[in-house]
Amino acid sequence: MAEAIYNDDSIKSLDWKQHIRLRPGMYIGKLGDGSAQDDGIYVLLKEIVDNCIDEYVMGYGKSIEISVKDKMVEVRDFGRGIPLGKVVDCVSKINTGGKYDSQAFQKSVGLNGVGSKAVNALSSYFKVQSNRDGRTKLVEFQKGVILKDHREAASKERNGTDITFLPDEEIFGGYDFKNEYIEEMIWNYAYLNIGLNIHFNGTKYFSQNGLLDLLNKNLNDEALYPIIHLKGNDIEVAITYTNQYGEEYFSFVNGQHTTQGGTHQAAFREGIVKAAREFYKKDFDASDIRTSVVAAISVRVQEPVFESQTKTKLGSSMVSPEGPVLRTWIVDFVKNELDKYLHKNPETADRWLKKILQSERERKEIAGIKKLANERAKKANLHNKKLRDCRVHLNSKHEFRLESTLFITEGDSASGSITKARDVNTQAVFSLKGKPLNCYGMTKKVVYENEEFNLLQSALDIEDDLENLRYSRIVLATDADVDGMHIRLLLITFFLHFFPDLVKNGHLYILQTPLFRVRNKKETIYCYSETEKQIAVNKLGSKPEITRFKGLGEISPDEFGAFIGKHIRLEPVLLKEVAIQQLLSYYMGKNTPERAEFIISNLRIEKDIVEEEAGNTL
């Protein structure tokens, strides 16, 4: 093997746009195709909107207009507008921006001077126009390179900045924006900025009560008592409890949705525990106090320190504006204000105490079962082949941790094909044995009594805290037949019933596998629908060979590699405004006349489907 040459010519210097395009993950996290909430295309949108929000927070402009059509994004604010002489610099020079001036921007999110530059570099087309005091400046870019620098001109437009960009398919591949994700992002902006009007594709988003509105909109189960809404200088919290399992938090720093929590969220949880212990004068277990909590916290601090450029987790070295360490400030606020509220509202205090005592009883009831189940799981892990793990996990420090995936499949042939085709670095496989139990209406002890659920919970490492989740994506890989659909439904029920926030946080997906293979001697096309099949038949012509896949086990490992690799098709399991327990009760509970009527009215028998497929083929 020839020795690698290392000399002066080996040292390379990249300009800003080359570096961003070569290492996009450093700037926007993972890339993705738009199927996940934290995919890069949404980070690009967020970076631009963050700048508009900062203008509003500083008191300039009361509305923002957002449009996403045919992958082209346009964001218009009505703030001060970028100073016209610095328009090019602000979107194309790293470490350039107004947020280094603490007088111009207080308590801003975008402090690194990178956001709009990353959007520019990662877009096949990028346009920025600033309107300021009767003058306008327009500049167009392609992949960070100036296409046309228009001359400054007179304008009758209102002050503000208008940015249009088209994410580059060379970087992101075949992507699509999901309106559900954008709407959730916009709603969060509205909740955190009372009085701000945001228009997205013609629909208005507005909040008058901040985090109180956020919790009301996001409750997926009935609240056990009215939402507790507390406000202070630079801090706002909202708290209630439901009958769902686990804990659910919506946390924000300077308007940034910190989906991975951080110092402020940890302090908030600690404050709740201290408040309960001191008010009820009993040393309750922390898990009993927090079980079933649904809460939101928003803080504003100067120069926040995040653990990554995507700002999803607040670092631990923060100091609050008042001087004390951020953690102490939040703990004291939550403890003191919650204590005052409970004294003024004894009915709520009584209901909370009953919930804590109920959680304590349930925890003690399953303690023995849990111990035996964990012992069985440890013994089983020595010999079982249910989990074929990967090398990189969500909580590791590896740069690809955001892409870690666990495929849940049923049957030896299907799991064998995926195992042979997978990327052993980031993709793991968990093999089910038969159909899972319908766990709706059961208590959590069933998770430990049922070997399949217990081993799955152990594989995911979500027994004690969802923050320990080992995989970013949990993918249900079942056959596209009735049995496969049933298994998928039972697994979704398991996650929604016991770990609903895992679904709400965008970790659960359904693997889309091809229904047909259409090929001739020169080309093979895999099709995921009747429409795609017909297009393939027309393309290949002369009666190509058509194979209908009935199960994952029929797909060879060589073929499977194409379906779970770079071009994997995943359908996220999305929760809209619906009460989870009502949803599960309707579909997974005891048979009711309403459900029977729904099934009959939506019934399509196999004969009809076969005839339809035959008709589409002709």
C-alpha positions as CSV (number, residue, x, y, z in Angstrom):
1,M,0.0,0.0,0.0
2,A,1.4,3.4,-1.0
3,E,2.3,5.7,1.8
4,A,0.0,8.8,2.0
5,I,1.7,12.0,1.2
6,Y,1.4,14.7,3.9
7,N,2.9,18.1,3.0
8,D,2.0,21.7,2.4
9,D,-0.4,20.8,-0.4
10,S,-2.3,18.6,2.1
11,I,-3.5,21.6,4.0
12,K,-6.7,23.1,2.7
13,S,-8.7,26.2,3.6
14,L,-12.4,26.3,2.8
15,D,-14.4,29.5,2.6
16,W,-17.6,29.9,4.7
17,K,-20.0,28.4,2.1
18,Q,-17.8,25.5,1.2
19,H,-17.4,24.5,4.8
20,I,-21.1,24.7,5.5
21,R,-21.9,22.6,2.4
22,L,-19.2,20.1,3.3
23,R,-20.2,19.8,7.0
24,P,-23.9,20.8,7.1
25,G,-24.4,18.7,10.3
26,M,-22.2,21.1,12.3
27,Y,-24.7,23.9,11.5
28,I,-28.1,22.4,11.2
29,G,-27.9,19.0,12.8
30,K,-29.0,16.1,10.7
31,L,-30.2,16.5,7.1
32,G,-33.3,14.3,6.6
33,D,-36.0,14.4,4.0
34,G,-38.7,16.3,6.0
35,S,-40.3,13.2,7.6
36,A,-38.9,14.1,11.0
37,Q,-39.5,17.3,13.0
38,D,-35.8,18.0,13.5
39,D,-34.8,17.5,9.9
40,G,-32.6,20.2,8.4
41,I,-35.2,21.9,6.2
42,Y,-37.2,22.9,9.3
43,V,-34.0,24.2,10.9
44,L,-33.4,26.4,7.9
45,L,-36.9,27.8,8.3
46,K,-36.5,28.3,12.0
47,E,-33.2,30.1,11.6
48,I,-34.9,32.8,9.4
49,V,-38.0,33.0,11.6
50,D,-35.9,33.4,14.7
51,N,-34.5,36.6,13.3
52,C,-38.0,37.9,12.8
53,I,-39.0,37.0,16.3
54,D,-36.0,38.9,17.7
55,E,-37.2,42.0,15.9
56,Y,-40.7,41.6,17.5
57,V,-39.2,41.0,21.0
58,M,-37.2,44.2,20.6
59,G,-40.5,46.0,19.9
60,Y,-40.5,46.2,16.1
61,G,-43.2,44.7,13.8
62,K,-46.3,42.9,15.0
63,S,-46.7,40.4,12.2
64,I,-44.7,37.8,10.2
65,E,-45.8,36.3,6.9
66,I,-44.6,32.8,6.0
67,S,-45.2,30.9,2.8
68,V,-44.1,27.4,1.8
69,K,-45.2,26.4,-1.7
70,D,-43.5,23.9,-4.0
71,K,-40.5,23.7,-1.6
72,M,-39.9,27.4,-2.0
73,V,-40.0,29.3,1.4
74,E,-40.7,33.0,1.9
75,V,-40.5,34.8,5.3
76,R,-41.4,38.4,5.6
77,D,-41.2,40.5,8.8
78,F,-42.1,44.1,9.4
79,G,-39.3,45.0,11.7
80,R,-36.5,47.6,11.2
81,G,-35.0,45.9,8.2
82,I,-31.3,45.0,7.8
83,P,-29.2,48.1,7.5
84,L,-29.0,48.5,3.7
85,G,-25.2,48.7,3.6
86,K,-24.8,45.4,5.4
87,V,-27.4,43.2,3.6
88,V,-24.7,41.1,1.8
89,D,-22.5,40.8,4.9
90,C,-25.4,39.7,7.2
91,V,-26.3,36.7,5.0
92,S,-22.8,35.8,3.7
93,K,-20.1,36.6,6.2
94,I,-19.7,34.3,9.2
95,N,-19.7,36.0,12.6
96,T,-21.5,39.1,11.2
97,G,-24.7,40.3,12.7
98,G,-26.5,42.8,15.0
99,K,-26.8,40.3,17.8
100,Y,-23.2,40.9,19.0
101,D,-24.4,44.4,20.0
102,S,-26.2,43.7,23.3
103,Q,-28.0,47.1,23.1
104,A,-29.5,46.3,19.7
105,F,-30.7,42.7,20.6
106,Q,-31.4,41.7,24.2
107,K,-32.1,38.1,25.2
108,S,-31.8,36.8,21.6
109,V,-31.6,33.2,20.4
110,G,-29.3,33.7,17.4
111,L,-26.0,34.8,18.9
112,N,-23.6,32.9,16.7
113,G,-24.0,34.9,13.5
114,V,-24.4,31.7,11.5
115,G,-28.1,31.0,10.9
116,S,-29.0,33.0,7.8
117,K,-25.5,32.2,6.3
118,A,-26.2,28.5,6.7
119,V,-29.6,28.9,5.0
120,N,-27.9,30.8,2.2
121,A,-25.1,28.2,1.6
122,L,-27.5,25.3,1.7
123,S,-30.1,26.7,-0.7
124,S,-30.0,26.4,-4.5
125,Y,-31.7,29.8,-4.5
126,F,-31.6,32.5,-1.8
127,K,-33.0,36.0,-2.0
128,V,-32.8,38.7,0.6
129,Q,-34.6,42.1,0.4
130,S,-34.4,44.8,3.1
131,N,-36.9,47.7,3.2
132,R,-35.8,50.6,5.4
133,D,-37.1,54.1,5.6
134,G,-38.3,54.4,2.0
135,R,-35.2,52.6,0.5
136,T,-34.7,48.9,-0.5
137,K,-31.8,46.6,-1.2
138,L,-32.2,43.2,-3.0
139,V,-29.5,40.5,-3.4
140,E,-29.9,37.1,-5.0
141,F,-27.6,34.1,-4.3
142,Q,-27.1,30.5,-5.5
143,K,-25.5,28.1,-3.0
144,G,-24.0,31.1,-1.2
145,V,-22.6,32.7,-4.3
146,I,-24.0,36.1,-5.4
147,L,-26.1,35.8,-8.5
148,K,-27.1,39.4,-8.7
149,D,-26.5,42.3,-6.4
150,H,-29.2,44.8,-7.2
151,R,-28.7,48.5,-6.7
152,E,-30.3,50.2,-3.8
153,A,-33.5,51.9,-4.9
154,A,-36.5,53.9,-3.6
155,S,-39.4,51.8,-2.2
156,K,-42.9,52.3,-0.9
157,E,-42.8,49.0,1.0
158,R,-43.2,48.9,4.8
159,N,-39.9,48.5,6.7
160,G,-38.7,44.9,7.3
161,T,-36.8,42.0,5.8
162,D,-38.1,39.5,3.1
163,I,-36.1,36.3,2.6
164,T,-36.9,33.6,0.0
165,F,-35.0,30.3,-0.2
166,L,-35.2,26.9,-1.9
167,P,-33.3,24.2,0.1
168,D,-30.7,22.5,-2.2
169,E,-31.7,19.0,-3.3
170,E,-28.0,18.2,-3.7
171,I,-27.7,18.5,0.1
172,F,-31.2,17.3,1.2
173,G,-32.1,14.9,-1.5
174,G,-35.8,14.4,-2.3
175,Y,-37.4,16.3,0.6
176,D,-40.9,17.5,1.4
177,F,-42.1,20.0,3.9
178,K,-44.9,18.6,6.2
179,N,-47.3,21.4,7.2
180,E,-48.0,19.7,10.5
181,Y,-44.4,20.3,11.7
182,I,-44.4,23.9,10.4
183,E,-47.7,24.6,12.1
184,E,-46.5,23.3,15.4
185,M,-43.4,25.4,15.2
186,I,-45.5,28.5,14.4
187,W,-47.9,27.8,17.2
188,N,-44.9,27.7,19.6
189,Y,-43.8,31.1,18.3
190,A,-47.3,32.5,18.9
191,Y,-47.6,31.1,22.4
192,L,-44.2,32.6,23.4
193,N,-44.9,36.0,21.9
194,I,-48.3,37.2,23.0
195,G,-49.8,39.7,20.6
196,L,-47.7,38.6,17.6
197,N,-49.7,37.7,14.4
198,I,-48.1,35.0,12.3
199,H,-49.6,34.2,8.9
200,F,-48.7,30.8,7.3
201,N,-50.0,30.1,3.8
202,G,-52.9,32.4,4.6
203,T,-53.9,31.1,8.0
204,K,-53.5,33.3,11.1
205,Y,-51.8,32.1,14.3
206,F,-52.2,34.2,17.4
207,S,-52.1,33.6,21.2
208,Q,-53.5,35.8,24.0
209,N,-52.7,33.7,27.0
210,G,-49.2,32.3,26.3
211,L,-48.3,29.0,27.9
212,L,-51.8,28.6,29.2
213,D,-53.0,28.4,25.5
214,L,-50.1,26.0,24.7
215,L,-51.1,23.5,27.4
216,N,-54.8,23.7,26.5
217,K,-54.0,23.0,22.9
218,N,-51.6,20.1,23.6
219,L,-53.5,18.2,26.3
220,N,-54.2,14.8,24.9
221,D,-56.1,13.7,28.0
222,E,-58.4,15.3,30.4
223,A,-56.7,17.6,33.0
224,L,-57.3,16.5,36.6
225,Y,-57.5,20.2,37.7
226,P,-57.4,23.6,36.1
227,I,-54.0,24.6,34.6
228,I,-51.8,26.5,37.0
229,H,-50.4,29.5,35.2
230,L,-47.5,31.4,36.8
231,K,-45.6,34.4,35.5
232,G,-42.5,36.3,36.7
233,N,-39.8,38.5,35.3
234,D,-38.3,36.6,32.4
235,I,-40.1,33.3,33.4
236,E,-43.5,31.8,32.7
237,V,-44.8,28.3,33.6
238,A,-48.0,26.3,33.2
239,I,-48.7,23.0,35.0
240,T,-51.4,20.4,35.3
241,Y,-51.8,16.6,35.6
242,T,-53.6,14.0,33.6
243,N,-54.1,10.2,33.8
244,Q,-51.5,9.5,31.2
245,Y,-48.2,7.8,32.1
246,G,-44.9,9.5,32.1
247,E,-43.9,13.2,32.2
248,E,-44.4,15.7,29.4
249,Y,-42.6,19.0,29.1
250,F,-42.6,21.9,26.7
251,S,-39.5,24.0,27.5
252,F,-38.2,27.1,25.8
253,V,-35.3,29.5,26.2
254,N,-35.6,32.9,24.5
255,G,-38.4,31.5,22.3
256,Q,-36.3,28.5,21.3
257,H,-38.0,25.2,21.7
258,T,-35.5,23.1,23.7
259,T,-36.8,19.7,22.7
260,Q,-34.0,17.9,24.6
261,G,-34.5,20.0,27.7
262,G,-31.4,21.2,29.6
263,T,-30.7,23.1,32.8
264,H,-34.0,25.1,32.9
265,Q,-36.1,22.0,32.5
266,A,-34.2,20.0,35.1
267,A,-34.5,22.9,37.5
268,F,-38.3,23.1,36.8
269,R,-38.7,19.4,37.6
270,E,-36.7,19.9,40.8
271,G,-38.9,22.9,41.8
272,I,-42.1,20.9,41.4
273,V,-40.7,18.2,43.7
274,K,-39.5,20.7,46.4
275,A,-42.9,22.5,46.3
276,A,-44.8,19.3,46.9
277,R,-42.6,18.0,49.7
278,E,-42.7,21.3,51.5
279,F,-46.4,21.9,51.1
280,Y,-47.5,18.4,52.1
281,K,-44.7,18.1,54.6
282,K,-43.8,14.6,53.4
283,D,-40.7,13.3,51.6
284,F,-42.5,11.8,48.6
285,D,-40.5,10.0,46.0
286,A,-39.8,12.4,43.1
287,S,-41.2,10.0,40.5
288,D,-44.5,9.9,42.3
289,I,-44.7,13.7,42.4
290,R,-44.0,14.1,38.7
291,T,-45.9,11.1,37.2
292,S,-48.5,12.3,34.7
293,V,-47.4,15.9,34.8
294,V,-47.9,18.0,31.7
295,A,-46.1,21.3,31.9
296,A,-44.5,24.1,30.1
297,I,-41.7,26.5,31.0
298,S,-40.3,29.5,29.2
299,V,-37.3,31.6,30.3
300,R,-35.5,34.6,28.8
301,V,-31.8,35.1,29.6
302,Q,-28.9,37.0,28.2
303,E,-26.4,35.1,26.0
304,P,-27.8,31.5,26.5
305,V,-25.3,28.7,26.0
306,F,-26.7,25.8,24.0
307,E,-25.1,22.4,23.5
308,S,-25.3,22.6,19.7
309,Q,-25.9,25.0,16.9
310,T,-29.5,23.7,16.6
311,K,-30.1,24.9,20.1
312,T,-32.3,22.0,21.3
313,K,-30.7,21.7,24.7
314,L,-29.6,24.4,27.1
315,G,-26.1,24.1,28.6
316,S,-25.4,23.9,32.3
317,S,-23.2,27.0,32.7
318,M,-26.0,29.5,32.5
319,V,-26.4,32.5,34.8
320,S,-29.7,34.4,35.1
321,P,-29.9,38.2,34.6
322,E,-30.5,38.7,38.3
323,G,-27.2,37.1,39.3
324,P,-28.0,33.7,40.9
325,V,-27.3,30.6,39.0
326,L,-30.1,29.9,36.6
327,R,-31.0,26.6,38.2
328,T,-31.4,28.2,41.7
329,W,-33.5,31.0,40.2
330,I,-35.9,28.6,38.5
331,V,-36.2,26.2,41.4
332,D,-37.0,29.0,43.9
333,F,-39.5,30.6,41.5
334,V,-41.4,27.3,40.9
335,K,-41.3,26.3,44.6
336,N,-42.4,29.6,46.0
337,E,-45.1,30.5,43.4
338,L,-46.5,27.0,43.4
339,D,-46.7,27.0,47.2
340,K,-48.6,30.3,47.1
341,Y,-51.0,28.9,44.5
342,L,-51.7,25.7,46.5
343,H,-52.5,27.7,49.7
344,K,-55.0,29.8,47.7
345,N,-56.5,26.9,45.9
346,P,-57.1,24.0,48.4
347,E,-59.3,22.0,46.0
348,T,-56.4,21.8,43.6
349,A,-54.0,20.9,46.4
350,D,-56.3,18.0,47.5
351,R,-56.5,16.7,43.9
352,W,-52.7,16.8,43.5
353,L,-52.2,15.0,46.8
354,K,-54.6,12.2,45.7
355,K,-52.7,11.9,42.4
356,I,-49.3,11.6,44.2
357,L,-50.7,8.9,46.6
358,Q,-52.2,7.0,43.6
359,S,-48.8,7.0,41.8
360,E,-47.1,5.9,45.0
361,R,-49.5,2.9,45.4
362,E,-49.0,1.9,41.7
363,R,-45.2,2.2,42.0
364,K,-45.1,-0.1,45.1
365,E,-47.5,-2.5,43.5
366,I,-45.3,-3.1,40.5
367,A,-42.0,-3.0,42.4
368,G,-41.8,-6.7,43.0
369,I,-43.0,-7.6,39.5
370,K,-40.4,-5.1,38.1
371,K,-37.6,-6.8,40.0
372,L,-38.4,-10.3,38.7
373,A,-38.9,-9.0,35.2
374,N,-35.6,-7.3,35.1
375,E,-33.9,-10.4,36.4
376,R,-35.5,-12.4,33.6
377,A,-34.6,-9.8,31.1
378,K,-30.9,-9.9,32.1
379,K,-30.8,-13.7,31.9
380,A,-32.6,-13.6,28.5
381,N,-30.2,-11.0,27.2
382,L,-27.3,-13.5,27.5
383,H,-28.9,-15.8,24.9
384,N,-31.8,-14.1,23.2
385,K,-31.5,-12.7,19.7
386,K,-34.4,-10.3,19.9
387,L,-32.2,-7.2,19.8
388,R,-29.5,-6.9,17.2
389,D,-28.0,-3.7,18.4
390,C,-26.1,-0.9,16.5
391,R,-22.9,0.8,17.5
392,V,-24.1,4.4,17.8
393,H,-27.0,5.5,20.0
394,L,-29.0,8.7,20.5
395,N,-27.2,9.6,23.8
396,S,-23.7,8.9,22.6
397,K,-21.5,11.8,21.5
398,H,-21.0,10.4,18.0
399,E,-21.8,13.0,15.3
400,F,-24.4,10.6,13.7
401,R,-26.3,9.9,16.9
402,L,-29.4,11.8,15.6
403,E,-29.8,9.1,12.9
404,S,-29.8,6.1,15.2
405,T,-32.7,3.8,14.4
406,L,-34.4,0.8,15.9
407,F,-36.5,-1.3,13.5
408,I,-39.3,-3.3,15.2
409,T,-40.3,-6.3,13.1
410,E,-42.1,-9.6,13.3
411,G,-40.9,-13.0,12.2
412,D,-37.5,-14.5,11.5
413,S,-37.4,-14.0,7.8
414,A,-38.3,-10.3,7.9
415,S,-35.9,-9.5,10.8
416,G,-33.2,-11.6,9.1
417,S,-33.5,-9.6,5.8
418,I,-33.4,-6.2,7.6
419,T,-30.5,-7.4,9.8
420,K,-28.4,-8.4,6.8
421,A,-29.2,-5.2,4.9
422,R,-28.9,-2.6,7.7
423,D,-26.1,-0.2,8.6
424,V,-24.6,-1.8,11.7
425,N,-23.3,1.6,12.9
426,T,-26.7,3.3,13.2
427,Q,-29.5,0.7,12.7
428,A,-30.7,-1.9,15.2
429,V,-33.4,-4.5,14.8
430,F,-35.8,-5.8,17.5
431,S,-37.7,-9.0,16.5
432,L,-41.1,-9.6,17.9
433,K,-42.6,-13.1,18.5
434,G,-46.1,-13.1,17.2
435,K,-48.7,-10.4,17.8
436,P,-48.2,-8.1,20.8
437,L,-50.8,-7.8,23.6
438,N,-53.6,-5.2,23.3
439,C,-52.5,-3.2,26.4
440,Y,-55.2,-0.6,26.3
441,G,-56.8,-0.1,29.7
442,M,-54.1,-2.0,31.5
443,T,-51.8,-0.7,34.2
444,K,-48.1,-0.4,33.7
445,K,-47.4,-3.6,35.5
446,V,-48.3,-5.4,32.3
447,V,-45.1,-4.0,30.7
448,Y,-43.1,-6.0,33.2
449,E,-45.3,-9.1,33.2
450,N,-45.3,-9.3,29.4
451,E,-41.9,-10.5,28.2
452,E,-42.1,-8.8,24.7
453,F,-43.0,-5.4,26.2
454,N,-40.4,-5.7,29.0
455,L,-37.6,-6.6,26.6
456,L,-38.6,-3.8,24.2
457,Q,-38.7,-1.3,27.0
458,S,-35.3,-2.5,28.1
459,A,-33.9,-2.3,24.5
460,L,-35.1,1.3,24.3
461,D,-33.9,2.1,27.8
462,I,-37.1,4.1,28.6
463,E,-38.0,2.4,31.9
464,D,-37.0,5.3,34.2
465,D,-36.7,8.3,32.0
466,L,-37.4,9.0,28.3
467,E,-34.3,11.2,28.2
468,N,-32.4,7.9,28.2
469,L,-33.9,6.8,24.9
470,R,-31.2,5.0,22.9
471,Y,-32.6,5.6,19.4
472,S,-33.7,8.7,17.6
473,R,-36.1,6.8,15.4
474,I,-38.3,3.9,16.3
475,V,-39.5,2.3,13.1
476,L,-42.4,-0.1,12.9
477,A,-41.5,-2.5,10.0
478,T,-44.5,-4.8,9.5
479,D,-46.1,-6.5,6.5
480,A,-48.5,-4.4,4.4
481,D,-51.3,-6.9,5.0
482,V,-54.1,-7.3,7.6
483,D,-51.8,-9.0,10.1
484,G,-49.1,-6.5,9.6
485,M,-51.5,-3.6,10.1
486,H,-52.8,-5.2,13.3
487,I,-49.3,-5.7,14.8
488,R,-48.6,-2.0,13.9
489,L,-51.8,-0.9,15.6
490,L,-51.0,-2.9,18.8
491,L,-47.5,-1.4,19.0
492,I,-48.8,2.2,18.5
493,T,-51.3,1.5,21.3
494,F,-48.4,0.4,23.5
495,F,-46.5,3.6,22.9
496,L,-49.5,5.9,23.1
497,H,-50.7,4.3,26.3
498,F,-47.5,4.0,28.3
499,F,-45.1,6.4,26.6
500,P,-47.2,9.1,24.8
501,D,-44.5,11.8,24.9
502,L,-42.2,9.5,22.9
503,V,-44.8,9.7,20.1
504,K,-45.4,13.4,20.6
505,N,-41.7,14.2,20.4
506,G,-41.6,12.6,16.9
507,H,-39.7,9.4,17.5
508,L,-42.2,6.9,16.1
509,Y,-42.3,6.0,12.4
510,I,-43.8,3.5,10.0
511,L,-41.5,2.0,7.4
512,Q,-42.8,2.3,3.9
513,T,-41.8,-0.8,1.8
514,P,-42.5,-1.3,-1.9
515,L,-45.7,-3.1,-2.9
516,F,-44.4,-3.9,-6.4
517,R,-41.2,-4.6,-8.3
518,V,-41.5,-3.7,-12.0
519,R,-38.5,-4.7,-14.2
520,N,-37.2,-5.7,-17.6
521,K,-33.8,-6.8,-18.7
522,K,-32.3,-3.3,-18.4
523,E,-34.0,-1.7,-15.4
524,T,-35.8,-2.4,-12.1
525,I,-38.2,0.0,-10.5
526,Y,-39.7,-0.4,-7.0
527,C,-43.2,1.0,-6.5
528,Y,-44.9,2.0,-3.3
529,S,-48.4,2.5,-4.8
530,E,-50.7,1.6,-7.7
531,T,-49.9,5.0,-9.2
532,E,-46.2,4.5,-9.1
533,K,-46.6,1.0,-10.5
534,Q,-48.6,2.3,-13.5
535,I,-45.9,5.0,-14.2
536,A,-43.2,2.3,-14.1
537,V,-45.1,0.1,-16.5
538,N,-45.6,2.9,-18.9
539,K,-41.9,3.8,-18.6
540,L,-40.5,0.3,-19.2
541,G,-43.1,-0.7,-21.8
542,S,-43.4,-4.1,-23.6
543,K,-45.0,-6.0,-20.8
544,P,-42.4,-5.9,-18.0
545,E,-42.3,-8.4,-15.2
546,I,-44.4,-7.3,-12.2
547,T,-43.9,-8.8,-8.7
548,R,-46.4,-8.1,-5.9
549,F,-44.6,-8.2,-2.5
550,K,-47.0,-9.7,0.2
551,G,-44.5,-9.6,3.1
552,L,-41.2,-8.3,4.2
553,G,-39.8,-11.8,4.2
554,E,-40.2,-12.0,0.4
555,I,-37.8,-9.1,-0.1
556,S,-34.1,-10.2,-0.3
557,P,-31.5,-8.6,1.9
558,D,-29.9,-7.1,-1.3
559,E,-33.1,-5.4,-2.2
560,F,-33.8,-4.4,1.4
561,G,-30.6,-2.3,1.5
562,A,-32.1,0.2,-1.0
563,F,-35.3,0.6,1.1
564,I,-33.6,1.3,4.5
565,G,-30.6,3.2,3.3
566,K,-30.2,6.8,2.1
567,H,-33.6,6.8,0.3
568,I,-35.6,5.2,3.2
569,R,-39.3,6.2,3.2
570,L,-40.7,6.8,6.6
571,E,-44.2,7.9,7.6
572,P,-44.1,9.7,11.0
573,V,-46.8,8.8,13.5
574,L,-48.3,12.3,14.1
575,L,-50.7,13.3,16.9
576,K,-53.1,16.0,16.1
577,E,-55.5,17.7,18.5
578,V,-57.1,14.6,20.0
579,A,-57.4,13.1,23.5
580,I,-55.3,10.0,23.5
581,Q,-57.4,8.0,25.9
582,Q,-60.5,8.8,23.9
583,L,-58.8,7.7,20.7
584,L,-57.6,4.4,22.2
585,S,-60.9,3.8,23.9
586,Y,-62.7,4.1,20.5
587,Y,-60.4,2.0,18.4
588,M,-58.8,-0.4,21.0
589,G,-61.5,-0.6,23.8
590,K,-64.5,-2.8,24.0
591,N,-66.7,-3.1,20.9
592,T,-69.3,-0.4,20.6
593,P,-72.2,0.3,18.2
594,E,-70.4,3.4,17.0
595,R,-67.2,1.5,16.1
596,A,-69.1,-1.2,14.4
597,E,-70.9,1.4,12.3
598,F,-67.6,3.0,11.4
599,I,-66.0,-0.3,10.3
600,I,-69.0,-1.2,8.2
601,S,-69.2,2.2,6.5
602,N,-65.5,2.1,5.7
603,L,-65.3,-1.6,4.8
604,R,-63.4,-2.7,1.7
605,I,-63.3,-6.4,1.1
606,E,-60.4,-8.1,-0.5
607,K,-62.4,-8.9,-3.6
608,D,-62.9,-5.2,-4.3
609,I,-59.2,-4.4,-3.8
610,V,-58.1,-7.2,-6.2
611,E,-60.6,-6.0,-8.8
612,E,-59.3,-2.4,-8.4
613,E,-55.7,-3.5,-8.8
614,A,-56.6,-5.5,-11.9
615,G,-58.4,-2.5,-13.3
616,N,-55.5,-0.2,-12.6
617,T,-53.1,-2.6,-14.3
618,L,-55.1,-2.8,-17.5
